[in-house]
Amino acid sequence: MKYEDLWPLIQKDILGALQADEVIGTRKGVAVEPGDVEDALERKVKTAIGAGLDDHIGIGFLVLPIEEASDENPNIPGGPLKLTIRVQFVENVTLNRGPRGTGLPCRVWTALAEKVLKLYTPVGLTQNLVPAVPTISEFTPDRDSSLRVGQVTFYTAEADFRPWFKVNRPQISVSGAGVSPASPNSYQLTGTATVTVAAPGADMIFYTTDGSHPYEGNAAAQPYTAPVQIVGPGLFRARAFARGKAGSDTAAVNFFQI
């Protein structure tokens, strides 16, 4: 299963929902990318306040990237995250109140957007949108005192249609005449030990013998394909992986010599 980042899809969906409204859709809407530099943001603001479908100018809206998330249910591993959604209506007051402007101030557009989003749920992407308190705020940005910005803020949570599970921890068994158990996860070596790893449902198992974390990107990690012979002291660690799941917890046994 290929992991798909839902957050840009949610942002795109919010943009589409506002563009589909018969009134707000006359304005230009632009999605702001995470990490947009000042020049890119300025270009998008200029695009937003340009001529809309009705040829009026002076106000448009930006759908900000989702960059704030919190885990409201920490006791549910892999559960949905609470997300913050922000839409900003940017008004150049001189243009918007001029002969080609819409004549409607920023607060009117933000109030309408609040009504639209209160009734909207991106099916399959998020749960219901919940208005923040306050939902609407207005300010003049530091970067341009000629602009007036009205921000609409909602909270939502990821739709839990793809729960995130992890692979079960591998089971390690140790055998051989040259090894004796000292504790459940520690063995004394007097010769050679054979380590067998089992992980039902896993697509791949990686192991290390130097104590480092076992995963594909670790040069010290090896794919497990057959029992491993241990002849010297060290920490043997194994981790299982499967497509569409988080990697397992790491299993480990320690070998020592006296």
LUMZA-351946 format. One record per residue (C-alpha): residue number from 1; residue in three letters; x, y, z negated. Coordinates in Angstrom, 2 decimals. Example, Ala and Ser with C-alpha at 12.3 -4.5 7.8 and 13.67 -1.06 7.14 Angstrom:
residues 2
   resi   resn      east     north        up
      1    ALA     12.30     -4.50     -7.80
      2    SER     13.67     -1.06     -7.14
END
This chain:
residues 258
   resi   resn      east     north        up
      1    MET      0.00      0.00      0.00
      2    LYS      1.46      3.34      1.01
      3    TYR      1.34      5.99     -1.70
      4    GLU     -0.51      9.09     -0.57
      5    ASP     -0.18     12.46     -2.31
      6    LEU     -3.75     13.56     -3.01
      7    TRP     -2.96     17.11     -4.04
      8    PRO     -2.37     18.57     -0.56
      9    LEU     -5.50     16.73      0.63
     10    ILE     -7.53     18.34     -2.17
     11    GLN     -6.14     21.78     -1.28
     12    LYS     -7.03     21.23      2.39
     13    ASP    -10.50     20.05      1.40
     14    ILE    -11.16     23.17     -0.71
     15    LEU    -10.02     25.31      2.22
     16    GLY    -12.41     23.46      4.52
     17    ALA    -15.32     23.78      2.11
     18    LEU    -14.94     27.57      1.97
     19    GLN    -14.46     27.87      5.73
     20    ALA    -17.69     25.90      6.22
     21    ASP    -19.72     28.48      4.29
     22    GLU    -21.60     30.74      6.71
     23    VAL    -20.49     33.91      4.92
     24    ILE    -17.04     33.11      3.55
     25    GLY    -16.26     31.29      6.79
     26    THR    -16.19     34.62      8.62
     27    ARG    -13.00     35.44      6.74
     28    LYS     -9.60     33.93      7.44
     29    GLY     -8.48     31.26      4.99
     30    VAL     -4.86     30.16      4.60
     31    ALA     -3.29     27.37      2.57
     32    VAL     -0.20     28.42      0.60
     33    GLU      2.53     25.78      0.51
     34    PRO      4.39     24.93     -2.71
     35    GLY      7.56     26.98     -2.87
     36    ASP      6.57     29.45     -0.15
     37    VAL      9.19     32.18     -0.22
     38    GLU      8.24     35.85     -0.38
     39    ASP      8.49     36.38      3.38
     40    ALA      6.27     33.39      4.14
     41    LEU      3.73     34.50      1.56
     42    GLU      3.66     38.02      3.00
     43    ARG      2.98     36.62      6.47
     44    LYS      0.10     34.55      5.14
     45    VAL     -1.39     37.53      3.34
     46    LYS     -1.23     39.55      6.58
     47    THR     -2.92     36.68      8.41
     48    ALA     -5.65     36.45      5.78
     49    ILE     -6.54     40.15      5.90
     50    GLY     -6.50     40.19      9.71
     51    ALA     -9.56     40.02     11.94
     52    GLY    -12.02     37.30     10.96
     53    LEU    -14.57     35.53     13.15
     54    ASP    -16.78     38.62     12.91
     55    ASP    -13.85     40.84     13.95
     56    HIS    -13.87     42.62     10.58
     57    ILE    -10.55     43.11      8.81
     58    GLY     -9.24     43.87      5.36
     59    ILE     -9.99     40.78      3.30
     60    GLY     -9.32     37.05      3.46
     61    PHE     -8.47     34.23      1.11
     62    LEU     -5.58     32.01      0.10
     63    VAL     -5.97     28.50     -1.32
     64    LEU     -3.03     28.09     -3.68
     65    PRO     -1.18     24.77     -4.00
     66    ILE     -2.04     22.56     -6.94
     67    GLU      0.94     22.90     -9.25
     68    GLU     -0.60     22.50    -12.70
     69    ALA     -1.71     19.12    -13.98
     70    SER     -2.26     17.62    -17.42
     71    ASP     -3.03     14.17    -18.74
     72    GLU     -6.32     14.49    -20.61
     73    ASN     -6.40     10.77    -21.42
     74    PRO     -2.88      9.76    -22.48
     75    ASN     -4.19      6.42    -23.77
     76    ILE     -5.17      5.36    -20.23
     77    PRO     -1.96      4.52    -18.33
     78    GLY     -2.19      5.58    -14.70
     79    GLY     -5.46      7.46    -15.25
     80    PRO     -6.56     10.59    -13.35
     81    LEU     -4.82     13.90    -14.02
     82    LYS     -6.64     17.16    -14.75
     83    LEU     -5.79     19.62    -11.97
     84    THR     -6.02     23.40    -11.69
     85    ILE     -7.45     24.80     -8.44
     86    ARG     -7.02     28.48     -7.59
     87    VAL     -8.38     30.50     -4.67
     88    GLN     -7.35     34.13     -4.21
     89    PHE     -9.29     36.68     -2.15
     90    VAL     -6.83     39.35     -1.04
     91    GLU     -8.26     42.76     -0.18
     92    ASN     -6.51     45.68      1.45
     93    VAL     -8.88     48.29      0.07
     94    THR     -8.11     50.88      2.77
     95    LEU     -8.77     48.46      5.62
     96    ASN    -11.72     46.68      4.03
     97    ARG    -13.56     49.93      3.24
     98    GLY    -12.67     51.45      6.63
     99    PRO    -14.66     51.40      9.88
    100    ARG    -13.56     47.82     10.80
    101    GLY    -13.74     46.48      7.27
    102    THR    -16.40     44.24      5.80
    103    GLY    -17.58     46.91      3.40
    104    LEU    -17.90     44.28      0.67
    105    PRO    -15.42     44.59     -2.22
    106    CYS    -13.26     41.76     -3.45
    107    ARG    -15.51     40.98     -6.43
    108    VAL    -18.43     40.14     -4.11
    109    TRP    -16.39     37.59     -2.17
    110    THR    -14.97     35.95     -5.31
    111    ALA    -18.45     35.71     -6.85
    112    LEU    -19.74     33.99     -3.72
    113    ALA    -16.77     31.60     -3.69
    114    GLU    -17.50     30.69     -7.31
    115    LYS    -21.08     29.77     -6.39
    116    VAL    -19.94     27.68     -3.42
    117    LEU    -17.31     25.74     -5.38
    118    LYS    -19.61     25.12     -8.36
    119    LEU    -21.79     23.07     -6.04
    120    TYR    -18.98     21.30     -4.23
    121    THR    -17.27     17.99     -4.96
    122    PRO    -14.60     16.65     -2.59
    123    VAL    -15.96     13.09     -2.46
    124    GLY    -13.26     10.47     -2.87
    125    LEU    -10.62     13.04     -3.82
    126    THR    -11.74     14.61     -7.09
    127    GLN    -14.43     14.53     -9.71
    128    ASN    -16.78     17.51    -10.19
    129    LEU    -15.22     20.97    -10.15
    130    VAL    -15.52     22.68    -13.54
    131    PRO    -15.26     26.49    -13.75
    132    ALA    -12.51     27.87    -15.94
    133    VAL    -13.32     30.48    -18.58
    134    PRO    -13.18     33.11    -17.23
    135    THR    -13.68     31.79    -13.71
    136    ILE    -12.95     35.08    -11.95
    137    SER    -10.09     37.48    -12.61
    138    GLU     -8.99     40.53    -10.64
    139    PHE     -5.57     42.16    -10.50
    140    THR     -3.22     44.23     -8.37
    141    PRO     -0.12     42.23     -7.44
    142    ASP      3.27     43.67     -8.36
    143    ARG      4.57     43.06     -4.85
    144    ASP      2.01     45.34     -3.15
    145    SER     -0.03     47.99     -4.97
    146    SER     -2.24     48.48     -1.88
    147    LEU     -3.82     45.06     -2.41
    148    ARG     -6.55     43.94     -4.74
    149    VAL     -6.68     40.24     -5.61
    150    GLY     -9.67     38.37     -6.97
    151    GLN     -8.84     34.89     -8.23
    152    VAL    -11.30     32.02     -8.71
    153    THR    -10.10     29.21    -10.98
    154    PHE    -11.58     25.74    -11.38
    155    TYR    -10.50     22.54    -13.06
    156    THR    -11.02     19.06    -11.72
    157    ALA     -9.61     15.56    -12.06
    158    GLU     -8.30     13.16     -9.47
    159    ALA    -10.86     10.64     -8.31
    160    ASP     -9.94      7.37     -9.96
    161    PHE    -10.51      5.26     -6.85
    162    ARG     -6.94      3.99     -6.80
    163    PRO     -5.89      3.13    -10.35
    164    TRP     -2.13      2.99    -10.84
    165    PHE     -0.94     -0.31    -12.28
    166    LYS      2.50     -1.63    -12.96
    167    VAL      3.96     -5.06    -12.37
    168    ASN      4.19     -7.36    -15.40
    169    ARG      7.55     -7.51    -17.11
    170    PRO      9.73    -10.39    -15.79
    171    GLN     10.29    -13.43    -18.00
    172    ILE     13.93    -14.41    -18.55
    173    SER     14.98    -17.91    -19.56
    174    VAL     18.53    -18.95    -20.45
    175    SER     19.93    -22.46    -20.25
    176    GLY     23.28    -24.29    -20.14
    177    ALA     25.59    -26.22    -22.40
    178    GLY     27.84    -23.18    -22.84
    179    VAL     25.28    -20.94    -24.52
    180    SER     23.42    -20.85    -27.84
    181    PRO     20.68    -18.44    -28.98
    182    ALA     21.57    -15.98    -31.75
    183    SER     18.24    -14.09    -31.65
    184    PRO     15.25    -13.96    -29.23
    185    ASN     17.15    -11.74    -26.77
    186    SER     20.78    -12.41    -27.64
    187    TYR     22.99    -15.39    -26.82
    188    GLN     26.49    -16.49    -27.74
    189    LEU     28.60    -17.65    -24.84
    190    THR     31.06    -20.51    -25.20
    191    GLY     31.02    -21.40    -21.51
    192    THR     28.64    -20.73    -18.62
    193    ALA     24.98    -19.72    -18.97
    194    THR     22.28    -20.00    -16.30
    195    VAL     19.70    -17.20    -16.21
    196    THR     16.35    -17.77    -14.52
    197    VAL     13.91    -14.91    -13.89
    198    ALA     10.19    -15.34    -13.17
    199    ALA      7.82    -12.53    -12.14
    200    PRO      4.51    -13.81    -10.70
    201    GLY      2.96    -11.37     -8.22
    202    ALA      6.20     -9.45     -7.64
    203    ASP      7.54     -8.79     -4.14
    204    MET     11.11     -8.23     -5.31
    205    ILE     13.19     -8.59     -8.46
    206    PHE     16.43     -6.70     -9.05
    207    TYR     18.95     -7.48    -11.77
    208    THR     22.15     -6.04    -13.18
    209    THR     24.84     -7.50    -15.42
    210    ASP     26.55     -4.25    -16.41
    211    GLY     23.67     -2.91    -18.51
    212    SER     22.57     -0.32    -15.92
    213    HIS     18.97      0.04    -14.79
    214    PRO     18.00     -2.46    -12.07
    215    TYR     16.42     -0.96     -8.96
    216    GLU     17.11     -0.94     -5.23
    217    GLY     18.99      2.36     -5.22
    218    ASN     21.51      1.22     -7.84
    219    ALA     24.65     -0.10     -6.16
    220    ALA     25.25     -2.35     -9.16
    221    ALA     21.83     -4.01     -8.80
    222    GLN     21.36     -7.26     -6.90
    223    PRO     18.16     -8.81     -5.53
    224    TYR     17.25    -11.90     -7.48
    225    THR     16.88    -14.93     -5.20
    226    ALA     18.16    -17.80     -7.35
    227    PRO     19.32    -18.47    -10.94
    228    VAL     22.34    -16.39    -11.94
    229    GLN     25.47    -17.81    -13.57
    230    ILE     26.81    -15.77    -16.50
    231    VAL     30.42    -16.42    -17.56
    232    GLY     31.25    -13.35    -19.66
    233    PRO     29.71    -10.98    -22.20
    234    GLY     27.33     -8.23    -21.10
    235    LEU     23.72     -7.10    -20.90
    236    PHE     21.63     -8.81    -18.21
    237    ARG     18.62     -6.74    -17.13
    238    ALA     15.84     -7.47    -14.63
    239    ARG     12.92     -5.49    -13.25
    240    ALA     10.12     -6.55    -10.88
    241    PHE      8.53     -4.54     -8.08
    242    ALA      5.43     -4.92     -5.89
    243    ARG      3.96     -2.81     -3.12
    244    GLY      1.31     -0.35     -4.33
    245    LYS      2.27     -0.70     -8.00
    246    ALA      4.68      0.91    -10.41
    247    GLY      7.80     -1.08    -11.21
    248    SER      7.67     -3.29    -14.29
    249    ASP      9.20     -2.65    -17.65
    250    THR     12.77     -3.91    -17.82
    251    ALA     13.50     -7.30    -19.36
    252    ALA     16.93     -7.86    -20.88
    253    VAL     19.09    -10.40    -22.69
    254    ASN     22.49     -9.81    -24.22
    255    PHE     25.44    -12.19    -23.98
    256    PHE     28.36    -11.98    -26.41
    257    GLN     31.47    -13.94    -27.27
    258    ILE     33.24    -14.30    -30.58
END
